[in-house]
């Protein structure tokens, strides 16, 4: 049931992006952290395989769900994506499963538009280095929680 809903959404997104030339959607999840965070708003342009480069962020449908991940590797008639915050690459994606290419994002916290296209080289770097960075993400968040708990405990102890 969930797969058919996702497939229907993907078809609607493909149709809308082809008709309007641009599509706005909200990110759900943190697999692209720190570049895309949960509830960020992204803008997609229609794209073909010839428009995609390593480091670009694309929205694809892999048969089960839609993924907004960074392009990791390009073959002749397909490409492979990878999430910045996850360790391994995704399955290989054909051009038929490509919905669009992310060109802008808006973070709900600072309400600032960021053009994604100039970040292509940094995206290439991130797609290669974040394999290592994913190992540090969980311990860093745990240390941050411990630090905050310690600070709140110490400030609670000082109150008269």
N, C-alpha and C positions, 0 to 999 in steps of 0.2 A: 504493500500500500504506500509506504513512504517513498519507495523508488519511483512509483508512477507520479506522485506529487512533484518530486524533484525533477523528473523528466519533463513534466508539463511546464514547470517554472522555467527550465532551461530553454524550452521551445518558445515560450512567451518572451523571454529575455532576448533570444536570437532575433525574433520577429521585430521587437521594439527597437533594438539597436540598429537593425537594417533599415527600418522605416524612419526613425528620428535622427540617426547618426550619432547619438550619445545616449547613455543610460546611466542613471544614478541608483545605486543600491547601498545598503548598510551592511557592513562587515559583521559577521557573527563568529566569535572565536578569537583565539590568540595565537594561531599557528604561524602568523607572519610577524609576531612581536619581535623587535621593537618598531619596525617600520609601519605596520598596520596593527591597530589595536581594536579590541571589541567595541562596536558601535561607531567606528569611523565611517564616514560616508565617502564612497569612491565613485568616480566617474569613468565610464568605459567608452571607448571608441570601437567601431567594428575593426576587425583585423583578419588578415590572412596569414598563412604560414610564412610568406615572403616578408611580412611586416614585423615579424617577431625576431628578437635578438636575445642572446644570453644576458640575463639580468633584468629583463622586462617582467612585469607582473601581469598575469593573465587570469581570466576567469574561464574555467573549463568545466565540462560535465563528464565524469568518468564512468557513467553507467549506473552509479549508485547515488552520487551526490555531486553538488557543485563545489569546486575548490578554487580559491583565489590564491595562487602560489606563484613563486618566481621561476622563470625559465632557467633550467639548469644545463640542458644539453639539447642541441638541435640536430636532427637527422635529415635525410632527404625529404621524406614525406611525413614526418612526425617530430615530436619534441617531448622532452621530459621536464617535469616541474619538481620543485622542492620547496617545502615550507622553511622559512628562516629559523623558526624555533624548534624544528624537529630534526632528527638525526638523518634518516634515510630519504632518498628520493622517492617520488611518487611513481605510479605506473606510466608507461609511455602513452602519449595522447596523440590522436590523429587530428588533422585539420577540421574534420567534421565535428569534433567535440569542443572546438574553440568557440567561446561565446564572444569574448572581447578582450581588449587590452586596456589596462588601467592607465589613465593619463593624468588624473588629479585625485587628491584626497583632501578631506576636511576632517579635522579632529574636533569632536564635540566640546572638548575642554577649552581650546584656544580659538576656535572658530576661524582658523586661518587656512586659506587654500594653499596647497602645495602642489606645484607642477611636478609630476613624477618622471617625466621624460628626461630631463637633464641628469637625473640620478642613475643613468644607465651603467656607467662604469663602476659607481659605488655598488650598484645592484649586482654586477658581475663579481665584484670582490666579496660582497655579502654571501652570494650563493656558494662561493667556495669556502669561506671561512666559517660560516655559521654551523657547519658540521661540527666543528670544534666547540663553538659557542654554546651549542645546545647542552653540552655536558656541564656548563657552568651556570646555566639559567636557573635550574631547580635549586642547587645549593645556594646561589646568591639570593633567591627569594626567601629561602629558609633562614639564612643569616639575617636578612632584613627583618623578618618577623621576630626573631629572637632579640635583635637589637631594639626594636620598638617595644617589646614586652619588658625588656630590662630597663629602658628609659622610663616607661610608665610606672614600673615597680619602684624605681628609685625616687621618682617625683612624688609618688604616693607616700613613701616612707618619710619624706621631709616635711610634709604638711603637719602643722601643729594640731 
